[in-house]
């Protein structure tokens, strides 16, 4: 019942870890150059030969990889793209990105790749406190999204009793939570809030009537936002954890049971850089930059210096949990693809959610960026809780508008809808819409 599933990895000394990373990096670059036409072209174009990569200090010599490049490569060399480094017959599974921006990217795994991914996911769940004595319900749609399937198989690797619910309705899941000794719940954060909302409408108090002690969430950044995390935890009467990742790389990080606000990186799987957006140089601990990841062990589709577009901040000190893995303060702070410039001010949807979720009377929200009389306008629609009487909705609107002004530095238009008017999601939420024809950023 140790706190660490892989203590040799999670608590390794930093010098030994860097030596192992350097060896894995050399092998991965050689593999990519020899077997991936995509990377052979990129490396040849920059004049970098695999033998020139001797250690981690040579990492900046490698070219970046972007999602746009992967999309274009698969369109030109369909269906898998020329960055595939093994024959398709050697692959076990196919997954795809959610196509939040542009065409979805298809990703393949060999059996060994898949086993390694399940292993780091199991390491994450174990760090949350999930054990083989738990009964777990992964409440995902189980489409072609890697995180959901990995969660299912990781629970099995830990040894949990798993209650699959992919084909169940929300009502059936609520009934199962109230009936069976389900102690672990996994879903997107948006869906967790929706389930809690629907349970309350049916008169079911999940915090009292269910036995859930741990919830984990992936697919979107909500569980990394303190106000959203606290709301989920209160609704389920459980400890709530965020599991960040992306389909192209897989789940690269995890919170630990200490929950000091840090997210650890699976450094045996992914080599992380946090780079300044202007200079491209590594940022200091405490400063913000873009997370760039290099897969160290994946054979089917190696990725070198992949620009995640996630804004993160390296932690300044060690975690009290005792892990020596590199960590990020606050996890993913925002996505560069999602940021909007409104009247000269950068606005991240994550920051809007932090502010809005702090109001208990708000059940759901959406963001619309538009032009009104030739000027940018940030419109935030909020869906009030059913118990909020109509006479108090104006007060809620004024409070949210005031907090948005203070938190964002610009005024926002706030509208209060009828309860239940805004959409809910069981996968990745789509809360942001930009209606401007000319977008300045």
C-alpha positions in Angstrom: 0.0 0.0 0.0 3.0 2.3 -0.6 2.2 5.8 -1.8 4.3 5.2 -4.9 3.4 2.8 -7.6 6.9 3.1 -9.2 9.2 4.4 -6.5 12.3 3.8 -8.6 11.0 6.3 -11.1 9.0 8.6 -8.9 11.7 9.1 -6.3 14.9 8.7 -8.5 17.8 11.0 -8.0 17.9 13.9 -10.5 21.3 13.1 -11.9 20.4 9.5 -12.6 17.1 10.5 -14.2 18.9 13.0 -16.5 21.3 10.3 -17.6 18.4 8.0 -18.4 16.6 10.8 -20.3 19.7 11.5 -22.3 20.1 7.9 -23.3 16.4 7.6 -24.2 16.6 10.9 -26.2 19.5 9.6 -28.3 17.7 6.4 -29.0 14.5 8.1 -29.9 16.1 10.6 -32.3 17.9 7.7 -34.0 14.7 5.8 -34.3 12.8 8.7 -35.7 15.5 9.5 -38.3 15.8 5.9 -39.4 12.1 5.0 -39.6 10.0 8.2 -39.9 10.2 10.0 -43.3 8.6 13.0 -41.7 11.5 13.4 -39.2 14.2 12.5 -41.6 13.1 15.4 -43.8 12.9 17.8 -40.7 16.3 16.8 -39.4 17.9 17.0 -42.8 16.4 20.4 -43.4 18.0 21.7 -40.2 21.3 19.9 -40.7 21.1 17.8 -37.6 22.2 14.2 -37.7 21.2 11.8 -34.9 24.8 11.3 -33.9 25.0 15.0 -33.1 22.6 14.6 -30.2 24.9 13.6 -27.4 22.9 14.7 -24.3 20.1 16.9 -23.0 22.1 20.0 -23.8 21.7 19.2 -27.5 17.9 19.2 -27.3 17.5 22.8 -28.5 19.2 21.8 -31.8 16.2 19.6 -32.7 13.3 21.3 -34.6 9.9 21.9 -33.1 6.9 19.8 -34.1 3.4 21.4 -34.3 -0.1 20.0 -34.5 -0.5 21.9 -37.8 2.4 19.9 -39.2 0.9 16.6 -38.1 -2.4 17.5 -39.7 -0.8 18.6 -43.0 1.3 15.4 -43.0 -1.6 13.1 -42.6 -3.6 15.0 -45.2 -0.6 14.6 -47.7 0.3 11.1 -46.7 -3.0 9.6 -45.5 -4.3 8.1 -43.5 -1.5 7.8 -40.9 1.0 10.3 -42.2 4.7 9.9 -42.8 5.6 10.5 -39.2 4.5 6.9 -38.5 7.7 5.0 -37.7 6.5 1.4 -37.8 4.4 -0.6 -40.2 0.6 -0.2 -39.4 0.4 -4.0 -39.0 2.6 -3.6 -35.9 0.1 -1.2 -34.2 -2.6 -2.2 -31.8 -4.8 0.9 -31.4 -5.8 4.1 -33.1 -6.9 7.3 -31.4 -7.7 10.8 -32.6 -7.6 14.3 -31.3 -10.9 16.0 -30.5 -10.4 18.4 -33.4 -10.9 21.5 -31.2 -8.8 23.3 -33.9 -8.8 21.9 -37.4 -8.7 18.3 -38.7 -8.3 15.6 -36.1 -4.9 13.9 -35.9 -4.9 10.1 -35.8 -2.4 8.5 -33.4 -1.3 4.8 -33.4 0.3 2.7 -30.7 2.2 -0.5 -30.8 1.4 -3.0 -28.0 4.5 -2.0 -26.1 3.5 1.7 -26.5 0.1 1.0 -25.2 1.3 -0.9 -22.2 3.7 1.9 -21.3 0.9 4.4 -21.6 -1.4 2.3 -19.4 1.5 2.1 -16.9 1.9 5.9 -16.5 -1.9 6.4 -16.2 -2.0 3.7 -13.5 0.9 5.6 -11.8 -1.3 8.7 -11.8 -4.4 7.0 -10.4 -2.4 5.3 -7.7 -0.9 8.7 -6.7 -4.5 9.9 -6.2 -5.0 7.1 -3.6 -6.9 4.6 -5.9 -6.2 1.0 -4.8 -7.3 -2.5 -5.8 -9.9 -2.5 -3.1 -11.8 0.3 -4.9 -14.8 -0.1 -7.2 -14.5 2.4 -10.0 -16.9 3.8 -12.6 -15.1 5.5 -15.6 -18.0 7.6 -16.9 -16.8 8.2 -20.4 -18.3 7.9 -23.8 -15.3 5.7 -24.9 -15.0 7.1 -28.4 -11.7 7.4 -30.2 -10.1 9.5 -27.3 -7.1 8.0 -25.7 -7.5 9.3 -22.1 -10.8 7.5 -21.6 -9.6 4.1 -22.7 -6.3 4.5 -20.8 -8.3 5.2 -17.6 -10.3 2.0 -18.0 -7.2 -0.2 -18.5 -5.2 1.6 -15.9 -7.9 0.8 -13.3 -7.7 -2.8 -14.3 -3.9 -2.8 -14.0 -4.2 -1.4 -10.4 -6.7 -4.2 -9.7 -9.9 -2.3 -9.1 -13.3 -3.7 -9.6 -14.4 -1.7 -12.7 -18.0 -0.8 -13.5 -18.0 0.2 -17.2 -20.7 2.8 -18.0 -19.9 3.8 -21.6 -23.4 3.0 -22.9 -25.3 4.1 -19.8 -27.5 7.3 -19.6 -26.9 9.9 -17.0 -29.9 8.7 -15.0 -28.6 5.1 -15.0 -25.2 6.3 -13.8 -26.8 8.3 -10.9 -28.8 5.2 -10.0 -25.7 3.1 -9.9 -23.9 5.6 -7.7 -26.7 5.6 -5.3 -27.1 1.8 -5.3 -23.6 0.2 -5.5 -20.4 0.7 -3.5 -18.7 2.8 -6.2 -15.8 4.6 -4.6 -14.0 6.1 -7.6 -15.6 8.2 -10.4 -13.8 9.4 -13.6 -15.2 11.8 -16.2 -14.6 15.1 -17.8 -15.1 17.9 -15.2 -18.1 19.3 -17.2 -19.8 16.0 -17.0 -19.2 15.6 -13.3 -20.9 18.9 -12.7 -23.8 17.9 -14.9 -24.3 14.6 -13.2 -24.3 16.4 -9.8 -26.8 18.9 -11.1 -29.1 16.2 -12.5 -28.8 14.1 -9.3 -29.9 17.1 -7.2 -32.9 17.6 -9.5 -33.9 14.1 -8.8 -33.5 14.6 -5.1 -30.3 12.6 -4.8 -27.5 14.0 -2.7 -24.4 12.3 -4.1 -22.2 13.6 -1.2 -24.4 11.7 1.2 -26.0 8.9 -0.7 -23.0 7.7 -2.9 -19.8 6.2 -1.5 -17.4 8.0 -3.9 -14.2 9.0 -2.2 -12.0 10.0 -5.2 -12.9 11.6 -8.5 -10.5 12.2 -11.3 -11.0 14.2 -14.4 -9.5 14.6 -17.9 -10.4 15.8 -21.4 -10.5 19.5 -20.4 -8.8 21.8 -17.8 -11.7 22.3 -15.4 -10.4 20.1 -12.6 -7.2 22.1 -12.5 -9.2 25.2 -11.7 -9.6 25.5 -7.9 -13.2 26.8 -7.9 -14.3 24.0 -10.3 -12.4 21.4 -8.4 -14.0 22.5 -5.1 -17.4 22.4 -6.6 -17.0 18.8 -7.9 -15.5 17.7 -4.6 -18.4 19.2 -2.6 -21.0 17.6 -5.0 -19.5 14.1 -4.7 -18.2 14.4 -1.1 -14.8 13.2 -2.4 -11.3 14.3 -3.2 -11.0 15.5 -6.7 -7.9 15.3 -9.0 -6.9 16.6 -12.4 -5.1 14.5 -15.0 -3.7 16.7 -17.7 -2.7 15.4 -21.1 -3.3 15.5 -24.8 -3.9 12.8 -27.4 -0.7 13.5 -29.3 1.5 12.9 -26.2 -0.9 11.1 -23.9 -1.4 11.8 -20.1 1.9 13.5 -19.3 1.2 14.6 -15.7 -0.6 14.0 -12.5 -1.4 15.5 -9.1 -0.3 13.7 -6.0 -2.2 12.9 -2.8 -0.6 15.9 -1.0 -2.3 18.2 -3.5 -0.1 21.3 -2.9 -1.2 22.8 -6.3 1.5 21.0 -8.3 1.3 18.7 -11.3 4.1 16.2 -11.6 5.5 15.2 -15.1 6.1 11.6 -16.1 9.7 12.3 -16.9 10.6 8.7 -17.9 8.0 9.0 -20.7 8.2 12.7 -21.7 11.1 15.2 -21.7 9.7 18.6 -20.8 10.8 22.1 -21.7 9.0 25.3 -20.6 10.0 28.0 -23.1 9.5 31.7 -23.3 7.1 32.7 -26.1 9.3 35.5 -27.3 12.9 34.2 -26.9 12.3 30.5 -27.1 14.6 30.0 -24.1 13.8 28.1 -21.0 12.0 30.1 -18.3 13.0 30.3 -14.7 10.9 28.6 -12.0 7.9 30.7 -11.2 7.7 32.2 -14.7 5.2 31.2 -17.4 6.0 29.7 -20.7 4.8 27.1 -23.3 5.1 23.4 -22.5 7.1 21.6 -25.1 7.3 17.8 -24.8 9.4 15.1 -26.4 8.2 11.5 -26.3 11.1 9.3 -25.0 9.7 5.8 -25.4 7.0 5.8 -28.0 7.9 3.7 -31.1 4.9 4.0 -33.4 4.8 7.8 -33.5 7.8 9.5 -31.9 7.3 13.2 -31.3 10.3 15.5 -31.0 9.9 18.9 -29.2 6.1 19.0 -29.6 4.6 22.4 -28.9 1.6 21.6 -26.7 0.3 25.2 -26.8 -0.3 24.8 -23.0 0.8 27.7 -20.8 2.5 26.4 -17.6 4.8 27.6 -14.8 7.7 25.4 -13.5 7.5 24.9 -9.7 10.1 26.7 -7.6 10.5 24.0 -5.0 10.1 20.3 -4.2 6.8 18.7 -3.5 6.0 17.5 0.1 5.0 14.1 -1.3 8.7 13.2 -1.8 8.6 12.7 -5.5 11.6 14.1 -7.4 9.8 14.3 -10.7 9.7 17.8 -12.2 6.5 19.7 -11.4 4.4 22.6 -12.6 2.8 25.1 -10.3 -1.0 25.1 -11.0 -0.8 22.6 -13.8 -2.0 24.0 -17.2 -2.7 27.7 -16.7 -4.3 28.2 -20.1 -4.1 27.2 -23.8 -2.4 29.6 -26.2 -4.9 28.4 -28.9 -7.8 29.5 -26.7 -6.6 33.0 -25.7 -8.4 36.0 -27.1 -7.5 39.6 -27.3 -10.4 41.8 -26.4 -10.0 45.5 -26.4 -6.2 45.0 -26.2 -6.4 42.6 -23.2 -5.5 38.9 -23.4 -8.4 36.8 -22.0 -8.1 33.1 -21.3 -11.3 31.0 -20.9 -9.7 29.3 -17.9 -9.5 32.6 -16.1 -13.2 33.3 -16.9 -14.1 29.9 -15.4 -12.1 30.6 -12.3 -14.1 33.7 -11.7 -17.5 32.4 -12.7 -17.3 29.1 -10.8 -16.6 31.0 -7.6 -20.3 31.9 -7.5 -22.3 29.0 -6.1 -25.5 30.2 -7.9 -23.9 29.7 -11.3 -24.4 26.2 -12.7 -23.1 26.6 -16.2 -21.7 29.4 -18.4 -20.5 30.2 -22.0 -18.4 32.9 -23.5 -19.0 34.8 -26.7 -16.6 37.3 -28.1 -18.4 39.6 -30.5 -18.4 43.2 -31.9 -21.1 45.7 -30.7 -21.2 49.0 -32.6 -17.7 48.4 -34.0 -16.1 47.5 -30.6 -15.1 44.2 -29.1 -17.4 42.9 -26.4 -16.9 40.0 -24.1 -20.3 38.4 -23.4 -20.6 35.9 -20.5 -23.9 34.0 -20.3 -24.6 32.3 -17.0 -27.1 29.6 -16.2 -28.4 30.1 -12.7 -29.1 27.4 -10.2 -32.8 26.5 -10.0 -33.1 27.6 -6.4 -32.2 31.2 -7.2 -35.4 33.1 -7.3 -35.9 35.4 -10.4 -35.7 38.5 -8.2 -32.1 37.7 -7.3 -30.8 37.1 -10.8 -30.0 40.8 -11.3 -27.9 40.7 -8.2 -26.0 37.7 -9.5 -25.4 39.4 -12.8 -24.0 42.5 -11.1 -21.7 40.4 -8.8 -20.3 38.3 -11.7 -19.8 41.4 -13.9 -17.9 43.1 -11.1 -15.7 40.1 -10.4 -15.0 39.7 -14.2 -14.0 43.3 -14.4 -11.6 43.0 -11.4 -10.2 39.7 -12.5 -9.8 40.4 -16.3 -9.1 44.1 -16.3 -11.9 44.8 -18.8 -15.7 45.1 -18.5 -17.8 42.1 -19.6 -21.4 42.0 -20.6 -23.2 39.4 -18.4 -26.5 37.8 -19.2 -28.5 35.5 -17.0 -30.4 32.8 -18.8 -33.3 30.6 -17.6 -32.1 27.6 -15.6 -31.0 24.8 -17.8 -30.9 26.9 -21.0 -27.2 26.4 -21.7 -25.9 23.1 -23.1 -24.1 20.5 -21.1 -21.5 18.0 -22.3 -20.3 14.5 -21.6 -17.1 15.1 -23.5 -15.0 18.2 -24.1 -17.0 21.3 -23.4 -17.4 24.0 -26.0 -17.9 27.1 -24.0 -16.1 29.7 -26.1 -17.3 31.2 -29.4 -15.7 34.0 -31.3 -18.2 35.7 -33.6 -15.8 38.4 -34.9 -15.0 38.3 -38.6 -11.7 40.0 -38.0 -9.9 38.5 -35.0 -6.9 40.5 -33.8 -5.3 37.6 -31.9 
